[in-house]
């Protein structure tokens, strides 16, 4: 088994070589506006998959696929010589449907935006099922003596909790002896 870094380098080199050869060497009129997007090669360096996109409709995609199939032998021999491998990798061309995937994702995002807008619209027109503040809140009057006592108790509790540790507390997470 080959080194993964070596396999990645060979895959990148195959992508560059095939893109260059398609642009300069293949003179087939069936070849459309093609872009080589990716290449992957197996760990044993015997089989390479080349992904491509074609600008145009289904007829342009089919004619480009036929042109690549007819030029596969020439591309394989040139790639094999350039890589310097014992065995030239077998090339397989796969149409990369990235535009279809992008359109599908854009449609899903648009549907999610519409659903969020509908939820916002419904939330703006709705009201609370109960009280606006469902939790009990103590009304503190500054005038009453009970309010002053409650405020004093809270202040005393804050002072006792933070400044000095008490002797009866055990250390947390340590050994208990």
N, C-alpha and C positions, 0 to 999 in steps of 0.2 A: 504494500500500500504506500502511496506517495505522501509526501508532506503536504498538508492542507494549504500552506502558503504557496507552494509550487503549483498546486492545482489551480489556485486562484489566479496566479500570474499567467499560466497557460490559457485559462479561460478568457482573461482580459486580452491577451495577445491574439487569440482566435477572433474575438469580437472586432478588434482593430483591423486585423488582416482581412476578414470577410467584408467589412465595411469598405475598406480601401479597394479590394478586388471588385466588388459589386459596382463601385463608382467608376473604376478605370478600365477593367478588363471585360466585363460582360456587356456585349453590344446587342443583346436581345431586345427587339422592339416591344415584347410583351412585358418587360420589366417596367413597373410603374415607379412612382415616387416612394422609394423604400428607405426606411431607417432601421439600422441594426441596433436593437435596444439592449440586448444582453446575450451572453453566451455562458453555458455551463458545461463542464466536462466531468466525466466520472473519475473516481479516484485512481482507476487503473489507466487513465489517459487514452482509452480506446474509443469512447463515444462522446461526441460533443453535440449539444443542442444549442442552436442559434435562434434567438427570438427576434422577430422583426415586425414592424408596422408598415402599413401601406396607406397612403393618402388616396382616398377614392371610395367607390362603392364595392359591392360584392364581386362584380365582374373584374374590376382592377385587382382585387385581392386574389381571385382565382388565376388570372393571367400571370401575376407576379409569382405565385406559388409554382406554376408550371415552368416559368423561366428559371427559377431557382433550382427546381428538380433537374432540369436539363443541364444546368451548369454545375451540378453538384460534384461531378468527377474532377473537373478542372479546379474547382475551389478546394477540394480535398487534397489533391496532389500539391498545390501551391502552399496550403497551410502546413502539410506534413513536411515539406522541404524547409519552410521558414522556421518551424519549431525545432527541427533537428531530432525528432523522436524516431525510435526504431520502427514503430507502427504509426501510420497516419491515422488520426482519429476519424471515425465515421461521422459525417455531418448530417444532422437532422434539422430541418427548418420548421419552426412553429410560429404561426401567426400570433402575435402578442395583441390581445384584445384590451389594451389599456384604455383606449378611448371609450369603449363600452363600459368598462368598470368605472371610469371617472363619471360618465353620464349617469350611471346607476347610483353612485354615491351622491352626486349632486341632487338627483331626484329625492333620495332619502333625506338629505339635509333640508331640502325645501319643504318636504312633508313635515319634518320635525319643527321647522320654524312656524309653519302654519298651525300646527297643534299647540305650540307654545303661545302663539298670539291668541288663539281661541281660549286657552286657559286663562291668560291675562285678562281678556275681555270678560269672561265669566267671573273672575275674582273681583274685578273692579265694580261689578254690579251687585255683588253679594254682600251679605252682612253676617255678623257672628251668630252662631246658633244659640249661645247663651249670653253671658255678660262679656263685655270687651276685656275685662280683667278677671279671669276665672279663679285666681288665687286670692285667698283672704289676706288683706293688708290691714295692719293695725293703724287706725287713725291716731296720730300723735298730736295732741293739742299742747301748745306751749304754755297755756294758761293753767291747765289742770296739774295738781300735784302728782297724779299717777304717771303722767307723761314725763315729768322731770325725773321721777324715780326710775322709770324704765330706761331713760337715756343715761342716767348715772350708772345703773347696773351694767349696761353694755360697755361703757367706757372703762369701768373697773375690770370687766372680763377681758377686754383687749389688752390692758396693761399687764394683767397677771399672766396672760398666755404667751407673751413674746419676750420679756426681758430676762428673767432668771430661771434656769431650770430647777425643778424641784428634785429633791433627793430620792423620792420614791419612784421615779421613772426609770425603767430598765432600758439599756441601750438596744436599739433596733438592729436586727440582723447580725449581731455579734454573738460571742459565746456567752452563755449564761452560767455563772459560777455559783 
